[in-house]
């Protein structure tokens, strides 16, 4: 049983809590203002507790041959769950993480330090501002998991932002973003329309109950300049503890029906989750 003591600290964007997992000796849950942000098992970085993290890990697994190193950009860091996973499953990968909350970076570095020679570099910077300085065609995979509290910031939802993401990706690279919405999917529809205006190929991973509008939840948006092989991804997500579907083509057209691409001038954050969603309320 874990006898570690919880850590509570004010960081730049709220109050962070590192809560020990009572069933795992070195497992920790990070929350910010009560919203779960990350789960890390320091002894097993391949253990992923959050469903959306498992889906992003499937994208990582299928991005190249097993074990082959990747150049990965992470927008949003939290406790660095996905970077730790990539480092463990694809040794030699070069990973760059942009996390705006420098207080959170310091907290994670102090209590959940990265292994030596992990290949992970963490930058205390706004995700959009950092992305705009990143070199052209420098990433195989760009993972966006940025939440200000429990909402995706507006400046990470626009067509100008999507163009920056495509610029930084190499040909054939994949953009993967953790989003959250519920029926009638005004935000998700606008994101599909926005990224369809920049990338020729899109796919979406989400639980059937979310896609049917029965509850608010996460959806992972994938975008690329080349066809996304969704068959192996669909097999993996269907076998998860909380099975998900992979949608493309007509299903996405229905979700984004009537939606228009958003620009910096009219972009808005993702909706406020209802009480009880993601442990809030």
Phi, psi and omega in degrees: 000141181282121179252018177295156182261135177302149178244126180237127183210139172285127177244187187298324187246026177143202179253118180264143175231129170257113186249124181290142174282117186294342183259354184228127190303318182234038175262139184223141172251129175257128171237152173231120185052039176086349181270124178300131182247316186205153168234134181227131168252107185296335179273343181214085182293352176273357178277116183240118185270327183276138183299318182295327178293322176298321180291320176296325178295325175298320178297316176301314184299328185262003183285340180197177177303147181308132177083348181290136180291151180230156166264116186236134171253130176245122172261113190095131185243314186056228178268012173068038181299307183291318175302321178296320179297314180298316181299324181283324185265341180225071182304144181091357178292147174257122184233135178238130184240127174254116180230121186286334185273097184290330175296321177292320177303314181295319179298313181294319180298324182286316189256337180230061187296147176287151174295155179297147178054041179285340185080010182256124175247128183249130182244128176278088186204152172301136185301314182293315180297319179293317181300322182293343177260354182288147181294153174300146171047049184247000183227141172276330185216133178238115183250120180252116178220069186245121176227124170274097193074252180238019183231142174288125182298147185301322186287358174251026181232359191265167178293328176296320176294316180299323178294323177295320178299316180294322180300320184283334180284146172284161174306130182085356179290165186235133170263132179226124184233135173273116180240170177213136181194173175213170180305139010269020172064039178297317181289311182297319178299320180292326178291321176298316179294320182295311183285334175293335178284346184245322182247137180284342183235130178228154170211163183219134178246126179198158176291146179305323182295328176288314181297330179277359177080016182278339178204160174283140180188182181280151171218133179261118178268130175245140178217143180203164175270000178229162183302134178268123180283096187273346184298308179294329177294319179296321179296318181292314183292330178291336181267000180292160176305323172245092188301145178231164176251154174249121183246151175205178173058236187299324180297321179287325177298322178291319180295327183259011181302125180085354181274155180233152175302144178256149179246169178306326185290337182231013180290146178229157177293165173297159185293156175292127180296146175294160178304134180096341178285136178058029177078013181263142175104000000 
